[in-house]
């Protein structure tokens, strides 16, 4: 009997530890290349794969166009409402562990570089407080500058997000419930 209680306690402790783990997502953009990694605990998996040859990409793109033709405005509104509902459920649990934004404006004409710097600075001053009000940001590094000798602007962005596993399970349940409610309506519309 004691062994059964001990086994149940160990299983409960392991389940609690798994639920307290955080799902991490690291998004990074630099010099026209984007990368995304997702993981739980110390394990991270890259989401973006190797580049495919153009022929396969064109075949996939043609399939996407067919899917776009089939979806309507109602489907889009329904998906947006589901996403907003999920966002409301997990908003307080989502943490931005690191937010890095570096922008260096440059152009052939120094006046154009100065205008781009001003626009980027104004945009950052407007958007960052709004993002900070909605999300918890632990570490923030925003640098905006101008280089009057270079001819091309440079951008680097990195966001490290984390969310508890239990919040991911809750979001999946909300998504499944919303999709389940929408499915019977579609059957009645189609026939």
Sine and cosine of phi, psi and omega as CSV:
sin_phi,cos_phi,sin_psi,cos_psi,sin_omega,cos_omega
0.00,0.00,-0.65,0.76,0.01,-1.00
-0.91,0.42,-0.58,0.82,0.02,-1.00
-0.91,0.41,-0.62,0.79,0.02,-1.00
-0.91,0.41,-0.67,0.74,0.04,-1.00
-0.91,0.41,-0.67,0.74,0.02,-1.00
-0.90,0.43,-0.66,0.75,0.02,-1.00
-0.90,0.43,-0.66,0.75,0.02,-1.00
-0.90,0.43,-0.63,0.78,0.02,-1.00
-0.91,0.41,-0.64,0.76,0.02,-1.00
-0.91,0.41,-0.69,0.72,0.02,-1.00
-0.90,0.44,-0.66,0.75,0.03,-1.00
-0.90,0.44,-0.65,0.76,0.02,-1.00
-0.91,0.41,-0.67,0.74,0.04,-1.00
-0.90,0.44,-0.67,0.74,0.03,-1.00
-0.89,0.45,-0.66,0.75,0.04,-1.00
-0.90,0.44,-0.66,0.76,0.02,-1.00
-0.90,0.44,-0.66,0.75,0.01,-1.00
-0.90,0.44,-0.67,0.74,0.00,-1.00
-0.93,0.37,-0.44,0.90,0.01,-1.00
-1.00,0.07,-0.22,0.98,0.07,-1.00
-0.90,0.45,0.39,-0.92,0.00,-1.00
-0.92,-0.39,0.68,-0.73,0.12,-0.99
-0.99,0.12,0.81,-0.58,-0.03,-1.00
-0.94,-0.33,0.60,-0.80,0.09,-1.00
-0.72,-0.70,0.79,-0.61,0.01,-1.00
-0.89,-0.47,0.88,-0.47,0.03,-1.00
-0.94,-0.33,0.71,-0.70,-0.06,-1.00
-0.63,-0.78,0.65,-0.76,0.03,-1.00
-0.70,-0.72,0.77,-0.64,0.03,-1.00
-0.40,-0.92,0.77,-0.64,0.09,-1.00
0.77,0.64,0.73,0.69,0.07,-1.00
0.98,0.17,0.03,1.00,0.01,-1.00
-0.89,-0.45,0.73,-0.68,0.01,-1.00
-0.91,-0.42,0.53,-0.85,0.06,-1.00
-0.64,-0.77,0.48,-0.88,0.03,-1.00
-0.63,-0.78,0.70,-0.71,0.04,-1.00
-0.75,-0.66,0.65,-0.76,0.00,-1.00
-0.77,-0.64,0.60,-0.80,0.02,-1.00
-0.22,-0.97,0.21,-0.98,0.07,-1.00
-0.84,-0.54,0.78,-0.63,-0.03,-1.00
0.92,0.39,-0.70,-0.72,-0.04,-1.00
-0.99,0.12,-0.12,0.99,-0.08,-1.00
-1.00,-0.04,0.82,-0.58,0.07,-1.00
-0.85,-0.53,0.68,-0.74,0.01,-1.00
-0.87,-0.49,0.76,-0.65,0.03,-1.00
-0.97,0.25,0.76,-0.65,0.00,-1.00
-1.00,0.05,-0.53,0.85,-0.01,-1.00
-1.00,0.05,0.81,-0.59,-0.05,-1.00
-1.00,-0.01,-0.20,-0.98,0.03,-1.00
-0.95,0.31,0.37,-0.93,0.00,-1.00
-0.93,0.37,0.69,-0.72,0.03,-1.00
-1.00,-0.07,0.32,-0.95,0.06,-1.00
-0.96,0.28,0.39,-0.92,-0.13,-0.99
-0.86,0.51,-0.54,0.84,-0.05,-1.00
-0.89,0.46,-0.72,0.70,-0.02,-1.00
-0.92,0.39,-0.59,0.80,0.01,-1.00
-0.91,0.42,-0.66,0.76,0.02,-1.00
-0.90,0.43,-0.61,0.79,0.04,-1.00
-0.90,0.43,-0.65,0.76,0.03,-1.00
-0.92,0.39,-0.65,0.76,-0.01,-1.00
-0.89,0.46,-0.64,0.77,0.00,-1.00
-0.91,0.42,-0.57,0.82,0.08,-1.00
-0.92,0.40,-0.59,0.81,0.02,-1.00
-0.92,0.39,-0.63,0.77,0.01,-1.00
-0.89,0.46,-0.64,0.77,0.04,-1.00
-0.90,0.43,-0.64,0.77,0.02,-1.00
-0.92,0.40,-0.62,0.79,0.01,-1.00
-0.89,0.45,-0.60,0.80,0.00,-1.00
-0.92,0.40,-0.55,0.84,-0.06,-1.00
-0.97,0.24,-0.53,0.85,-0.05,-1.00
-0.98,0.18,0.57,-0.82,-0.01,-1.00
-0.92,-0.40,-0.03,-1.00,0.00,-1.00
-0.92,0.39,-0.58,0.82,0.02,-1.00
-0.89,0.46,-0.66,0.75,0.04,-1.00
-0.89,0.45,-0.65,0.76,0.00,-1.00
-0.90,0.44,-0.71,0.70,0.01,-1.00
-0.90,0.44,-0.62,0.78,0.02,-1.00
-0.90,0.44,-0.70,0.72,0.00,-1.00
-0.91,0.41,-0.64,0.77,0.04,-1.00
-0.89,0.45,-0.66,0.75,0.00,-1.00
-0.91,0.42,-0.60,0.80,0.05,-1.00
-0.91,0.41,-0.70,0.72,0.00,-1.00
-0.89,0.46,-0.67,0.74,0.01,-1.00
-0.92,0.40,-0.59,0.81,0.05,-1.00
-0.91,0.41,-0.68,0.74,0.04,-1.00
-0.90,0.43,-0.67,0.74,0.01,-1.00
-0.87,0.50,-0.65,0.76,0.02,-1.00
-0.91,0.42,-0.56,0.83,-0.02,-1.00
-0.95,0.30,-0.58,0.81,-0.12,-0.99
-0.95,-0.30,-0.01,1.00,-0.11,-0.99
-0.84,0.54,-0.68,0.73,-0.05,-1.00
-0.96,0.28,-0.34,0.94,-0.04,-1.00
-1.00,-0.05,-0.32,0.95,-0.02,-1.00
-0.97,0.23,0.77,-0.64,-0.01,-1.00
-0.84,-0.55,0.72,-0.70,0.12,-0.99
-1.00,-0.09,0.97,-0.24,-0.04,-1.00
-0.95,0.32,-0.59,0.81,-0.02,-1.00
-0.52,-0.86,0.76,-0.65,0.08,-1.00
-0.78,-0.63,0.92,-0.40,-0.01,-1.00
-0.86,-0.51,0.82,-0.57,0.05,-1.00
-0.73,-0.69,0.90,-0.44,0.06,-1.00
-0.85,-0.52,0.77,-0.64,0.03,-1.00
-0.67,-0.74,0.77,-0.64,0.08,-1.00
-0.81,-0.58,0.94,-0.35,-0.04,-1.00
-0.98,0.18,0.58,-0.81,0.03,-1.00
-0.40,-0.92,0.45,-0.89,0.04,-1.00
-0.28,-0.96,0.24,-0.97,0.05,-1.00
-0.90,0.43,-0.60,0.80,0.04,-1.00
-0.99,-0.14,0.83,-0.56,-0.01,-1.00
-0.85,0.53,-0.51,0.86,0.03,-1.00
-0.91,0.42,-0.64,0.77,0.04,-1.00
-0.91,0.42,-0.62,0.78,0.04,-1.00
-0.90,0.43,-0.65,0.76,0.02,-1.00
-0.91,0.41,-0.64,0.77,0.03,-1.00
-0.91,0.41,-0.66,0.76,0.03,-1.00
-0.91,0.42,-0.63,0.77,0.05,-1.00
-0.88,0.47,-0.70,0.71,0.01,-1.00
-0.89,0.46,-0.67,0.74,0.01,-1.00
-0.91,0.41,-0.67,0.74,0.01,-1.00
-0.92,0.40,-0.64,0.77,0.01,-1.00
-0.91,0.41,-0.69,0.72,0.03,-1.00
-0.90,0.43,-0.67,0.74,0.03,-1.00
-0.88,0.47,-0.67,0.74,0.02,-1.00
-0.91,0.41,-0.65,0.76,0.00,-1.00
-0.92,0.40,-0.44,0.90,0.02,-1.00
-1.00,0.06,-0.73,0.68,-0.14,-0.99
-0.98,0.21,-0.63,0.78,-0.08,-1.00
-0.89,0.46,-0.67,0.75,0.08,-1.00
-0.90,0.44,-0.56,0.83,0.04,-1.00
-0.92,0.40,-0.67,0.74,0.04,-1.00
-0.91,0.41,-0.67,0.74,0.01,-1.00
-0.90,0.43,-0.48,0.88,0.03,-1.00
-0.96,0.27,-0.52,0.85,-0.03,-1.00
-1.00,0.05,-0.54,0.84,-0.09,-1.00
-0.81,-0.59,0.47,-0.88,0.11,-0.99
-0.99,0.14,0.86,-0.51,0.03,-1.00
-0.91,-0.41,0.90,-0.44,-0.04,-1.00
-0.98,0.19,-0.76,0.65,-0.07,-1.00
-0.78,-0.63,0.81,-0.58,-0.05,-1.00
-0.80,-0.59,0.76,-0.65,0.04,-1.00
-0.69,-0.73,0.98,-0.20,-0.02,-1.00
-0.88,-0.47,0.85,-0.53,0.02,-1.00
-0.76,-0.65,0.82,-0.58,0.03,-1.00
-0.79,-0.61,0.78,-0.63,-0.03,-1.00
-0.57,-0.82,0.04,-1.00,0.02,-1.00
-0.73,-0.68,0.66,-0.75,0.07,-1.00
-0.84,-0.54,0.94,-0.34,-0.08,-1.00
-0.99,0.10,-0.10,1.00,0.01,-1.00
-0.99,-0.16,-0.37,0.93,-0.01,-1.00
-1.00,0.09,0.30,-0.95,-0.02,-1.00
-0.95,-0.31,-0.23,0.97,-0.01,-1.00
-0.80,-0.60,0.64,-0.77,0.04,-1.00
-0.97,0.25,0.41,-0.91,0.03,-1.00
-0.80,-0.60,0.64,-0.77,-0.02,-1.00
-0.73,-0.69,0.68,-0.73,0.14,-0.99
-0.67,-0.74,0.77,-0.63,0.01,-1.00
-0.67,-0.74,0.65,-0.76,0.04,-1.00
-0.57,-0.82,0.73,-0.68,0.06,-1.00
-0.73,-0.68,0.82,-0.57,0.07,-1.00
-0.93,-0.36,0.93,-0.37,-0.06,-1.00
-0.94,-0.34,0.49,-0.87,0.08,-1.00
-0.60,-0.80,0.51,-0.86,-0.06,-1.00
-0.52,-0.85,0.70,-0.71,0.02,-1.00
-0.89,0.46,0.51,-0.86,0.00,-1.00
-0.86,0.51,-0.63,0.78,-0.02,-1.00
-0.89,0.45,-0.56,0.83,0.05,-1.00
-0.94,0.34,-0.57,0.82,0.06,-1.00
-0.91,0.42,-0.65,0.76,0.03,-1.00
-0.90,0.43,-0.65,0.76,0.03,-1.00
-0.90,0.43,-0.68,0.74,0.04,-1.00
-0.89,0.45,-0.65,0.76,0.04,-1.00
-0.90,0.44,-0.62,0.79,0.03,-1.00
-0.91,0.41,-0.65,0.76,0.03,-1.00
-0.90,0.44,-0.68,0.73,0.01,-1.00
-0.89,0.45,-0.70,0.71,-0.01,-1.00
-0.91,0.42,-0.65,0.76,0.03,-1.00
-0.91,0.41,-0.66,0.75,0.02,-1.00
-0.93,0.37,-0.64,0.77,0.02,-1.00
-0.93,0.37,-0.57,0.82,0.03,-1.00
-0.92,0.38,-0.59,0.81,0.03,-1.00
-0.94,0.34,-0.59,0.81,-0.06,-1.00
-0.97,0.22,-0.47,0.89,-0.08,-1.00
-0.89,0.45,-0.71,0.70,0.02,-1.00
-0.89,0.46,-0.56,0.83,0.02,-1.00
-0.89,0.45,-0.64,0.77,0.00,-1.00
-0.91,0.42,-0.62,0.78,0.00,-1.00
-0.90,0.43,-0.63,0.77,0.00,-1.00
-0.95,0.33,-0.54,0.84,0.03,-1.00
-0.94,0.35,-0.64,0.77,-0.06,-1.00
-0.97,0.26,-0.50,0.87,-0.01,-1.00
0.26,-0.97,0.00,0.00,0.00,0.00
